[in-house]
Amino acid sequence: MESYFLDWANLLLRWLHVITAVAWIGASFYFVFLDSNLEPDAAPNQGTGGAGGIWSVHGGGFYNARKWMQSPPGVAGHLHWFYWESYATWISGFLLLAVSYLWHAQAYLIDPRVFAWQSPGLAAASVVGFLVGFWLLYDQICRIGRRLALNERAIGLLIALVVVGLAYWTSQLFSGRAAFLITGAMMATAMSANVLFWIIPGQRKMVAAMRAGQPMDPEPGLIGKQRSIHNTYFTLPVILTMLSNHYGFLTQHDHRFSLLVLLMAAGAAIRVYFVQRHAWHRGRGGNPIWVAAVGATLILVAVVVAMPKRQPTGQTGAQGTSSVTAPPSAIMTIAQQHCLQCHGPAVQMKGLRLDSPQAWLDHAGGIHQQVVISQAMPMGNSTGMTAQERQIVASWFKSIEQIK
């Protein structure tokens, strides 16, 4: 019953996480788009401190959005804040991480082939340490960078180096799937912390000064703008790491760290292109198509790196014979040793039960994909399935495919 309720918690939290993430990312992308398309003549009667405006059409009507860098002439009606989307996304994401990974650290976080943790609890605590540690490092880079008047490219490069360095260590300490996810969760934590500790407090100071009729300090707004830009460049790499859980050919690959870095860099480059192309269309910058080309090239390199190796023709099975059939008894022995802890009479993770030959026949394709192709199962190879055992499964699958 515990597995049943955990599956429900996983589904509902994942659903909530996706909904809130769509709301947060959508708002972020929209405001970045607005900043790149502001026109001085599109917002008449702005008063002092106007940064421009934009006309747009949507939903059967016309909109005129305006922006002020200083106090506007007045704020009539409700002042809408954008923060609940960020907080709800992080909270639901962390709860999902806890239910899916921290609760089952032995199966999901730990891969003895990568690192032999002394206890599942220590592995789970280390994940939290990575999340907090990255935020502290990132925040200090931004603080010191502004104090030293470093340009944004230098600050961005330092942040990228920290991301790559910590991604390397996650790949050395945790299972492949967990390493991808933890790396994304680190960046997502920094994104939400930016909103909580810098963007919203800075905006509150600006609103308080406006309502008190006092001069507005531009520094909180500049810091908030910097952190918002970082958030938008984190977005596509974070989404990639969240989706990677479903693709064992990435997370179980021998070069998974390189694949992770390549794809995160590609996502950041593609996001840079979409941000800058608006300014280019407005004649306020050069054509950023080369940035998109870099992103596409990095993806192609990842495709080549992840390409599966061809198996030699005529490869023999675990018993040293060329037979393509695996005895049912051998298959059920493998099931007993490696599968039934999670897919047996007592527990059926993902609703899958594999304690009968017929069940193996019914799910042959999925078993072959998870055990032989991606080698994602057993999770983190916590039961120590050998290459010879995987070859038995491969030979059995080949035999039934030939019969079909």
N, C-alpha and C positions, 0 to 999 in steps of 0.2 A: 504493500500500500504506500510505503514511503516513496518508492519510485514513481508510482502513479501521480501522487500529489506534486512531486518535484517536476514531473513533466508538465503538469498544468501551470505551475509557477513559472517554468521556463517559457512556455508559450505566451502567457499573459504578459510577463515582463518584456519579452522580446517584442510583442505587439506594441506595448506602451513605449518602449524604447525607440522603435521605428517611427511611431507617430510623432513623438516629441522631437526626435532628431530631424524629421522632415520640416517641422515648424521652425526649429532653430536655424538649420542650414538654409532654408528658404528665405527667412528674414535676413540672414547674413548676406546671402548672395544678392538679394534685392537692394540692400543699402549700399553694397559695394558698386552695384550697377548704377545706382543713383549718383554716387559721388563721381563716377567716371563720365556721366552724361549731363552734368549741370551746365546750364547756359545762363549767362548774366541777364540777357534780355527776356528770359522766359518767366521771370518772377518780378513783375513790376511792383513798385511801392514797397520795397523790402525794408526800407529804413537803413540805418548804419549796420555794418558787419555782415551784409548779405553775401552769401557764397554762390548764389545762383538758384536756378530752378529747372524743372523739366515738365513738359506736357506729355501726357501719355493717354492712350485709349484702351479700355478693357471693360469687359462685362457690360457693354451697352452704354458706356458713358465716358466722359473725359475727366482727367485728373490733372491738377497742377500742384506738384510737390515742390516745396521750397526749403532751402537750408540757410541757417544763420550760424556763423562762427562765433558771434557775440550775442548780446541780448537782443531778441527780436522786439518789434514794436509792442507786442503784447501776446499773451497766450490765452485765447478764449476757449472755454469748454474744457473737456477732459484732456490731460496730458498723458499719452500712452507710453508706457515703459516696456522695453523688450528684455526680459530677464527670466521669466518663468520657464520659457522654452529651454534655456541653457540648464537651469537647475534640475528640471524634471528629466532632461536627457541624461545628465550625469548620474543622478540618483537611480534611475531605472537601469542604466548601464552597469553601475556598480553592483546593484542587487542581482542583476543577471549574471555578472561575473562571479558573484558569491555563490549563487545557486548552481551554476554550471561548472565552475572550476574550483573555487576554494572549498566548497563542500565535499567534492570528490577529488581532492588534490592528488591522492595516490594514483588515480586513473587518468586524470586530465592534465595535471601539472608536471608530474614526475615521469621521466623516461630514463630508466637506469643506464641505457646506452649513452645518454648525454651527461648526466650527473647523478650521483647516488646521494640523494638527500637523506639526512638522518631521520627525519620525520616529516609527514605530510603537513603538520602544523607549521613547521619552520619554513617549508616551501610557500605555504599560503601567506605567512607573515612577510616573506620576502617580496611577494607580489605587491603588497601594500607599500612596502619600502621603496620599490621602484616608482610607484605612482607619486608618492610624496617627494622622493628624492629628485625626480625630474622637474617637478614644479619648482622646487627650491633652487636648483641649478639654473633653470630657465629664467626665473624671476631675477636672480642675481646678475645674470648676463645682461638683461634689459636695464636694470638699475645702473650697473657700472658703465654700461655702454652709453647711456644718456649722460652720466656724470663726466665721462671722458670725451663726450661729443663725437662718438664713433658714428659713421654713417650707417644707414639701415642695411646696406649690403654686408658690411663687416659683422654687424650684430646677427643678421640672418645666417651668415656662414658659421659663426660660433654655435648658434643654436642647432644648425644641421649637424655639426660635428658631434655635439652632445647626443643628439638623437641616434646617430649612427653608432656611437660608442656604446650607448646603453642597449641598443638593439643587438649589438654583438654579444653583450653579456647575457641578455635574455636567451639568445640562441645557444649559449654555452651552459645554461643552468636549467632550462625548462624544455618540455616537449615542443616539437615543432609548432603545433597548433597554438599552444600557450604562448610561445615566444612572439608569434605574430600578434596575437590578441593583446598581450601585455604592452607591447610597443605602441599599439594604437591607443590603448587605454591611458598610457602615460601622456600622450599628446592631447587626448580628449580631456584629461584631468586639468592640464594646463589651460586649455581653452575655457573650461567652465570657471576655473579659478581666476582667469583674467577678467571674466564678467563680474564675479563675486567681489574681488579685492581691488579692482582698478577701474573697470569701465563704468559700472553702476555708481560706485562712490564718487567718481569724478563727475558724473552727470548730476548727481545730487548736489554737489558743491556749486555747479553752474546754475542749477535751478534755484538754489537758495540765494545766490548772489543776485540773480535776475529779480526774484520776488522782493528782495530787500532793497532793490534799486542801487546796488553797489557795483563798482567796476568788476568785470568778470575776469578771473585769472585764467589765461589760456592754457596753462600747463596741464591741468587735469584732462582737458579735451585733447591735447596733443598726445598724452600718454595713452588715453583711451583709444585714440585713432591708431597708434602704433600697435597696441595689443589686438585691436580688431583686424588689422592687416595680417598679423601673425596667425590669428584664428582662421582666416579665410584660406591661407596657404597650408595650414594643417589639415583642412577638411578632407580633401581627396585622399591623401595618405591614410587618414583615420578610417574612412569608409572602406578602403582596400583591405586594411587589416581585419575589419569586422566581417567582411565577406569571405576572407581567406579560409575560415574554418571549414567551409564546404568543399575545399579543393586540396585534397591530400597530395596531389602531384606538386604543389608548391610547398606545403608545410612539412612534408616528409622527405623532401629532396635533400640529397647530400649537400647541396649548395644553397640551402634555404635562406641563409643570412644574406647572401649576395642577391638572391631573387627579391627578398624583402626590400633591400636598399634600392635596387633598380626600379622596382614598381613604385615605391614611395617617392623617389626622385622624379619619376615620370608623372605621377599625380600632381606634385608641386609645380612642375614645369607647365603642365597643361592648365593648371589654375592660373599661373602667371599670365599665360597667353590670353585667357578669357578676361582677366582683369584689365590688361593693357590694350586689348583690341578696341575697347570702347574709346579710350583716349586717342588711339590712332585714327579711328573713324571721324573723330572731332578735330583732327589736325593738331592734336596736342602731344604727339609722340610718334616714334618710328613704328614701322610695321613689325609686330612681334611674332610673325609667322615662324621665324627661326626657333623660337622657344617651343612652339608646338611641335616642330620637327624634331627637336631634341627629345621631347617627351615621347613621341611616337617611336623614335629610334631606340630609346631605353626599353620600351615595351617589346620591340622586336628582339633585342638582345636577350631579354628575359625569356621569351618564347624559345629561343635557340638554346639557352642554358638549361631550361627545364625539359627539353626534348628527351623522351625516354630512350634508353639505349636498346639497340636491337639485340634480341637473344640469339645466340648462335643456333643455326639450324641443326636438327638432330640431337638437341640437348637431352641428356638422359635424366631420368628421375632420381629420387633420393636413394633408391635401392640399386642404382647402377644399371638399370635396364632401360630399354627404349619404349617400354609399355606406356600407353597413354591412359591407362585405367588405374584408378586408385581404389583399393578395396574399401567397401563401406565401413569395415571395422577400423581401418586407418583414419578415415574421416571422422568417425565418431570418437575415436581416441583423442584426436586434435580438438574436437568440440569440447570434450570433457575437461581437457587440460587448460584450454585457452578461451573458451567462449561462454560456458554455461554460468560463470559467476555473474555475468550481466545479462545473458540471454537464455536462462534456464527456467526450470519450474518455479523457482522462488522469485526471481527478478526478471522482468522483460523490459530492458531499456529500449526506448523508442518503439515499444509494443512488439518487439521481435523475439521469438523463441526458437532456439536451434538445437533442441535435444532429441530430434528424430531425423532419420534419413530423408523423409519426405519434406521436412522443413528446409533442409539443405537444397533439395531439388527445386522447391518453390522459390527460393531466394538465391539461386546459383549465381546469377549475374551480379547481384549486389555484393555477395560474399567474395566473388572473384575480384571485383573492383576494390573493395576495402582491404582484403587480405593480401592479394598478389600485386595488383597494379599500384595503388597508392601506398600500401602497407600502413594504412592509418589504424588498422585494427590488428590485434588488441590495442586499445588506447594507450599510447606511450609505450607499447610492447611491455606492459607491466608484468605479463606472465612469461616473458622470455621466449616467444615463438621463434624457432630457428628458421634459417633459410631453407633447410631441407623440408621442414614441415610446410612452408609456403609453397615449395615446389610440388609437394603431394597434392595440395589444393589446386595448384595450376594444372597438374596432369589430370586430376579428376574432372575439372571443368572442361578441359580440352576433349576428354573422352565423351562427355555428355553432349557437347556441341557437335561432335562428329556423328553421334547417333541421331541428332535432330536433322 
